[in-house]
């Protein structure tokens, strides 16, 4: 299958021999988004971009990454206009707020049945994030691309089936997506191949972490580390995704 432009990032991630190609793709996309929001292109100075970030805001995780990234002025502009909108919304919430009556029946209701409207509004703000939204959209496209390539490109399918597999988080997403992306006949071969791949590579991680532990025995102090030197970060990635050993991503000087 001839490689198309939209296939290159996923192909590169698979060729990188990482513990999970989707972790690598997600990291690249997230860093590109941080560059877009705060980088030298100064998109935060564009009124149309900041009108969207004002409305959607950022989650706790991405505010931390934006702080680590740097650019005090950029963060300041984003916060300034976002605060103006948040304060206006908050005042509207306060004006329309009516506390629930403390009746015996209301006290018996489950929490979700007697939720406070201010609490609902703050949860909406907490879960709204410009970077998360665009990251999810990009991730969905790469998931679609994976199945197009897996179905039509024999060399890609072979690389996947001989790879280090996926982290559990992205493997779950892959299995869920397969239900709608593959035919019944394709599922009959896809799932056994992926299950075998994951079993083999989860066992490899057990071996690597176990040997790292054994290396702390004085009897093994001169023994070869084998593949265990970075087993902690790879082991954590395999279970939950991401890159625990990554330093903060910062603006290029």
C-alpha positions as a Markdown table, in Angstrom:
| # | Residue | x | y | z |
|---|---|---|---|---|
| 1 | Unk | 0.0 | 0.0 | 0.0 |
| 2 | Unk | 1.4 | 3.4 | -1.0 |
| 3 | Unk | 2.1 | 5.5 | 2.0 |
| 4 | Unk | -0.1 | 8.7 | 2.2 |
| 5 | Unk | 0.7 | 11.8 | 4.1 |
| 6 | Unk | -1.7 | 11.1 | 7.0 |
| 7 | Unk | -0.2 | 7.7 | 7.5 |
| 8 | Unk | 3.4 | 8.9 | 8.1 |
| 9 | Unk | 3.1 | 9.7 | 11.8 |
| 10 | Unk | 1.6 | 6.4 | 12.7 |
| 11 | Unk | 4.1 | 4.5 | 10.5 |
| 12 | Unk | 6.9 | 6.4 | 12.2 |
| 13 | Unk | 5.6 | 5.5 | 15.6 |
| 14 | Unk | 5.4 | 1.8 | 14.7 |
| 15 | Unk | 8.9 | 1.9 | 13.3 |
| 16 | Unk | 10.2 | 3.6 | 16.5 |
| 17 | Unk | 9.9 | 0.2 | 18.3 |
| 18 | Unk | 8.2 | 1.9 | 21.3 |
| 19 | Unk | 6.2 | 0.1 | 24.0 |
| 20 | Unk | 3.1 | 1.6 | 22.4 |
| 21 | Unk | 2.9 | 3.5 | 19.1 |
| 22 | Unk | -0.2 | 5.3 | 20.3 |
| 23 | Unk | 1.6 | 6.7 | 23.3 |
| 24 | Unk | 4.2 | 8.1 | 20.9 |
| 25 | Unk | 1.6 | 9.6 | 18.6 |
| 26 | Unk | -0.3 | 11.2 | 21.5 |
| 27 | Unk | 2.9 | 12.7 | 22.9 |
| 28 | Unk | 3.8 | 14.3 | 19.6 |
| 29 | Unk | 0.3 | 15.7 | 19.0 |
| 30 | Unk | 0.1 | 17.1 | 22.6 |
| 31 | Unk | 3.5 | 18.8 | 22.2 |
| 32 | Unk | 2.4 | 20.2 | 18.8 |
| 33 | Unk | -0.7 | 21.6 | 20.6 |
| 34 | Unk | 1.4 | 23.2 | 23.3 |
| 35 | Unk | 3.5 | 24.8 | 20.6 |
| 36 | Unk | 0.4 | 26.1 | 18.9 |
| 37 | Unk | -1.1 | 27.5 | 22.0 |
| 38 | Unk | 2.0 | 29.1 | 23.5 |
| 39 | Unk | 4.8 | 28.8 | 21.0 |
| 40 | Unk | 6.6 | 31.3 | 18.8 |
| 41 | Unk | 3.7 | 31.5 | 16.4 |
| 42 | Unk | 1.9 | 33.5 | 19.1 |
| 43 | Unk | -1.5 | 32.0 | 18.3 |
| 44 | Unk | -2.7 | 33.2 | 21.7 |
| 45 | Unk | -2.5 | 36.7 | 20.3 |
| 46 | Unk | -5.1 | 35.8 | 17.6 |
| 47 | Unk | -8.5 | 36.9 | 18.7 |
| 48 | Unk | -10.3 | 33.9 | 17.1 |
| 49 | Unk | -8.1 | 31.4 | 18.8 |
| 50 | Unk | -8.3 | 33.0 | 22.2 |
| 51 | Unk | -12.1 | 33.3 | 21.9 |
| 52 | Unk | -12.1 | 29.5 | 21.8 |
| 53 | Unk | -9.6 | 29.0 | 24.6 |
| 54 | Unk | -11.6 | 31.6 | 26.7 |
| 55 | Unk | -14.7 | 29.4 | 26.3 |
| 56 | Unk | -13.2 | 26.0 | 26.7 |
| 57 | Unk | -10.3 | 26.7 | 29.1 |
| 58 | Unk | -7.8 | 24.0 | 30.0 |
| 59 | Unk | -7.8 | 21.1 | 32.4 |
| 60 | Unk | -5.6 | 20.9 | 35.5 |
| 61 | Unk | -3.1 | 18.6 | 33.7 |
| 62 | Unk | -2.7 | 20.9 | 30.7 |
| 63 | Unk | -2.5 | 24.0 | 32.8 |
| 64 | Unk | 0.5 | 22.4 | 34.6 |
| 65 | Unk | 2.1 | 21.5 | 31.2 |
| 66 | Unk | 1.5 | 25.0 | 30.0 |
| 67 | Unk | 3.2 | 26.4 | 33.1 |
| 68 | Unk | 6.1 | 24.0 | 32.6 |
| 69 | Unk | 6.3 | 25.0 | 28.9 |
| 70 | Unk | 7.1 | 28.5 | 29.8 |
| 71 | Unk | 6.0 | 31.8 | 28.1 |
| 72 | Unk | 4.8 | 33.9 | 31.0 |
| 73 | Unk | 3.2 | 36.5 | 28.7 |
| 74 | Unk | 1.3 | 33.9 | 26.7 |
| 75 | Unk | 0.0 | 32.2 | 29.8 |
| 76 | Unk | -0.9 | 35.7 | 31.2 |
| 77 | Unk | -2.9 | 36.7 | 28.1 |
| 78 | Unk | -4.8 | 33.4 | 28.1 |
| 79 | Unk | -5.6 | 33.6 | 31.8 |
| 80 | Unk | -6.6 | 37.3 | 31.6 |
| 81 | Unk | -9.3 | 36.9 | 29.0 |
| 82 | Unk | -10.4 | 33.5 | 30.2 |
| 83 | Unk | -10.9 | 34.9 | 33.7 |
| 84 | Unk | -13.1 | 37.7 | 32.3 |
| 85 | Unk | -15.4 | 35.1 | 30.7 |
| 86 | Unk | -15.4 | 32.8 | 33.8 |
| 87 | Unk | -16.3 | 35.7 | 36.1 |
| 88 | Unk | -19.2 | 36.7 | 33.9 |
| 89 | Unk | -20.5 | 33.1 | 33.7 |
| 90 | Unk | -20.1 | 32.8 | 37.5 |
| 91 | Unk | -22.1 | 35.9 | 38.2 |
| 92 | Unk | -24.9 | 34.6 | 36.0 |
| 93 | Unk | -24.8 | 31.3 | 37.9 |
| 94 | Unk | -25.0 | 33.1 | 41.2 |
| 95 | Unk | -28.0 | 35.2 | 40.0 |
| 96 | Unk | -30.0 | 32.2 | 38.9 |
| 97 | Unk | -29.1 | 30.0 | 41.9 |
| 98 | Unk | -31.8 | 28.8 | 44.2 |
| 99 | Unk | -30.8 | 26.4 | 47.0 |
| 100 | Unk | -32.8 | 23.2 | 47.3 |
| 101 | Unk | -35.1 | 22.8 | 50.2 |
| 102 | Unk | -33.7 | 20.6 | 53.0 |
| 103 | Unk | -36.7 | 18.3 | 53.1 |
| 104 | Unk | -36.5 | 14.7 | 54.4 |
| 105 | Unk | -37.3 | 13.4 | 50.9 |
| 106 | Unk | -34.4 | 15.4 | 49.3 |
| 107 | Unk | -32.0 | 14.1 | 51.9 |
| 108 | Unk | -32.9 | 10.6 | 50.9 |
| 109 | Unk | -32.2 | 11.2 | 47.2 |
| 110 | Unk | -28.9 | 10.0 | 45.7 |
| 111 | Unk | -26.2 | 12.6 | 45.2 |
| 112 | Unk | -26.8 | 12.6 | 41.4 |
| 113 | Unk | -30.5 | 13.4 | 41.9 |
| 114 | Unk | -29.9 | 16.4 | 44.2 |
| 115 | Unk | -26.8 | 17.9 | 42.5 |
| 116 | Unk | -26.1 | 21.5 | 43.2 |
| 117 | Unk | -26.2 | 23.7 | 39.9 |
| 118 | Unk | -23.1 | 25.5 | 41.0 |
| 119 | Unk | -21.3 | 22.2 | 41.4 |
| 120 | Unk | -22.5 | 21.1 | 38.0 |
| 121 | Unk | -21.2 | 24.3 | 36.4 |
| 122 | Unk | -17.8 | 24.0 | 38.1 |
| 123 | Unk | -17.5 | 20.3 | 37.0 |
| 124 | Unk | -18.2 | 21.4 | 33.4 |
| 125 | Unk | -15.4 | 24.0 | 33.6 |
| 126 | Unk | -13.1 | 21.4 | 35.1 |
| 127 | Unk | -13.7 | 18.9 | 32.3 |
| 128 | Unk | -13.5 | 21.4 | 29.5 |
| 129 | Unk | -10.0 | 21.7 | 27.9 |
| 130 | Unk | -8.9 | 23.1 | 24.5 |
| 131 | Unk | -5.9 | 20.7 | 24.3 |
| 132 | Unk | -7.8 | 17.6 | 25.5 |
| 133 | Unk | -10.5 | 18.2 | 22.9 |
| 134 | Unk | -8.1 | 18.6 | 20.0 |
| 135 | Unk | -6.0 | 15.7 | 21.3 |
| 136 | Unk | -9.0 | 13.4 | 21.3 |
| 137 | Unk | -10.0 | 14.4 | 17.8 |
| 138 | Unk | -6.5 | 13.7 | 16.5 |
| 139 | Unk | -6.4 | 10.4 | 18.4 |
| 140 | Unk | -9.6 | 9.3 | 16.9 |
| 141 | Unk | -8.2 | 10.0 | 13.4 |
| 142 | Unk | -5.1 | 8.0 | 14.1 |
| 143 | Unk | -7.2 | 5.1 | 15.4 |
| 144 | Unk | -9.2 | 5.2 | 12.1 |
| 145 | Unk | -5.9 | 5.3 | 10.2 |
| 146 | Unk | -4.6 | 2.3 | 12.1 |
| 147 | Unk | -7.4 | 0.1 | 10.9 |
| 148 | Unk | -7.2 | 1.4 | 7.3 |
| 149 | Unk | -3.5 | 0.4 | 7.3 |
| 150 | Unk | -4.0 | -2.8 | 9.2 |
| 151 | Unk | -6.7 | -4.0 | 6.7 |
| 152 | Unk | -5.0 | -2.9 | 3.5 |
| 153 | Unk | -1.2 | -2.9 | 4.1 |
| 154 | Unk | 0.4 | -6.3 | 4.7 |
| 155 | Unk | 3.7 | -4.9 | 5.7 |
| 156 | Unk | 2.1 | -2.6 | 8.3 |
| 157 | Unk | 0.1 | -5.6 | 9.7 |
| 158 | Unk | 3.3 | -7.7 | 9.9 |
| 159 | Unk | 5.1 | -4.9 | 11.8 |
| 160 | Unk | 2.3 | -4.6 | 14.3 |
| 161 | Unk | 2.2 | -8.3 | 14.9 |
| 162 | Unk | 5.9 | -8.4 | 15.5 |
| 163 | Unk | 6.0 | -5.2 | 17.6 |
| 164 | Unk | 6.2 | -4.6 | 21.3 |
| 165 | Unk | 2.4 | -4.3 | 21.4 |
| 166 | Unk | 0.5 | -1.5 | 23.2 |
| 167 | Unk | 0.0 | -0.1 | 26.6 |
| 168 | Unk | -3.1 | -1.5 | 28.3 |
| 169 | Unk | -5.0 | 1.9 | 28.0 |
| 170 | Unk | -4.6 | 2.1 | 24.2 |
| 171 | Unk | -5.0 | -1.6 | 23.8 |
| 172 | Unk | -8.5 | -1.3 | 25.3 |
| 173 | Unk | -9.3 | 1.5 | 22.9 |
| 174 | Unk | -8.0 | -0.6 | 20.0 |
| 175 | Unk | -10.3 | -3.5 | 20.9 |
| 176 | Unk | -13.3 | -1.3 | 21.3 |
| 177 | Unk | -12.7 | 0.4 | 18.0 |
| 178 | Unk | -12.2 | -3.0 | 16.3 |
| 179 | Unk | -15.9 | -3.8 | 16.9 |
| 180 | Unk | -17.0 | -1.2 | 14.5 |
| 181 | Unk | -14.0 | -1.0 | 12.2 |
| 182 | Unk | -13.6 | -4.7 | 11.3 |
| 183 | Unk | -15.9 | -7.2 | 9.7 |
| 184 | Unk | -16.8 | -10.4 | 11.6 |
| 185 | Unk | -14.3 | -12.3 | 9.5 |
| 186 | Unk | -11.5 | -9.8 | 10.2 |
| 187 | Unk | -12.2 | -10.0 | 13.9 |
| 188 | Unk | -11.7 | -13.7 | 13.9 |
| 189 | Unk | -8.0 | -13.2 | 13.0 |
| 190 | Unk | -7.4 | -9.7 | 14.6 |
| 191 | Unk | -8.3 | -10.5 | 18.2 |
| 192 | Unk | -6.2 | -13.8 | 18.5 |
| 193 | Unk | -3.2 | -12.0 | 16.9 |
| 194 | Unk | -3.5 | -9.0 | 19.3 |
| 195 | Unk | -4.1 | -11.2 | 22.3 |
| 196 | Unk | -1.0 | -13.2 | 21.5 |
| 197 | Unk | 1.0 | -10.0 | 21.0 |
| 198 | Unk | -0.1 | -8.6 | 24.3 |
| 199 | Unk | 0.5 | -11.8 | 26.3 |
| 200 | Unk | 4.0 | -12.1 | 24.9 |
| 201 | Unk | 4.9 | -8.5 | 25.6 |
| 202 | Unk | 3.4 | -8.3 | 29.0 |
| 203 | Unk | 5.4 | -11.4 | 29.9 |
| 204 | Unk | 8.5 | -9.6 | 28.5 |
| 205 | Unk | 7.8 | -6.7 | 30.9 |
| 206 | Unk | 7.5 | -9.0 | 33.8 |
| 207 | Unk | 10.9 | -10.5 | 33.0 |
| 208 | Unk | 12.5 | -7.1 | 32.6 |
| 209 | Unk | 11.1 | -5.8 | 35.9 |
| 210 | Unk | 11.9 | -9.0 | 37.7 |
| 211 | Unk | 15.5 | -8.9 | 36.6 |
| 212 | Unk | 15.8 | -5.3 | 37.6 |
| 213 | Unk | 14.8 | -6.3 | 41.1 |
| 214 | Unk | 17.2 | -9.2 | 41.1 |
| 215 | Unk | 20.0 | -6.9 | 40.1 |
| 216 | Unk | 19.8 | -5.3 | 43.6 |
| 217 | Unk | 20.9 | -8.6 | 45.1 |
| 218 | Unk | 24.6 | -8.4 | 45.8 |
| 219 | Unk | 25.1 | -11.7 | 44.1 |
| 220 | Unk | 24.1 | -10.2 | 40.8 |
| 221 | Unk | 25.9 | -6.9 | 41.2 |
| 222 | Unk | 28.3 | -7.8 | 38.3 |
| 223 | Unk | 25.7 | -9.4 | 36.1 |
| 224 | Unk | 24.5 | -7.9 | 32.9 |
| 225 | Unk | 21.5 | -5.6 | 33.2 |
| 226 | Unk | 20.0 | -7.2 | 30.1 |
| 227 | Unk | 17.0 | -5.0 | 29.1 |
| 228 | Unk | 16.1 | -3.9 | 32.6 |
| 229 | Unk | 17.8 | -0.6 | 33.1 |
| 230 | Unk | 14.7 | 1.4 | 32.0 |
| 231 | Unk | 12.2 | -1.3 | 33.1 |
| 232 | Unk | 10.5 | 1.0 | 35.6 |
| 233 | Unk | 9.4 | 3.7 | 33.2 |
| 234 | Unk | 8.6 | 1.2 | 30.5 |
| 235 | Unk | 6.7 | -1.0 | 32.9 |
| 236 | Unk | 4.6 | 2.0 | 34.1 |
| 237 | Unk | 3.9 | 3.0 | 30.5 |
| 238 | Unk | 2.8 | -0.5 | 29.6 |
| 239 | Unk | 0.2 | -0.4 | 32.3 |
| 240 | Unk | -1.1 | 3.1 | 32.1 |
| 241 | Unk | 0.3 | 4.8 | 29.0 |
| 242 | Unk | 2.4 | 7.9 | 28.7 |
| 243 | Unk | 6.1 | 8.5 | 29.5 |
| 244 | Unk | 6.8 | 8.7 | 33.2 |
| 245 | Unk | 10.5 | 9.5 | 32.7 |
| 246 | Unk | 9.9 | 12.4 | 30.3 |
| 247 | Unk | 11.1 | 15.9 | 31.5 |
| 248 | Unk | 8.6 | 18.7 | 31.1 |
| 249 | Unk | 8.2 | 19.8 | 27.6 |
| 250 | Unk | 9.4 | 23.4 | 27.3 |
| 251 | Unk | 9.3 | 26.2 | 24.7 |
| 252 | Unk | 12.3 | 26.1 | 22.3 |
| 253 | Unk | 14.6 | 29.0 | 22.9 |
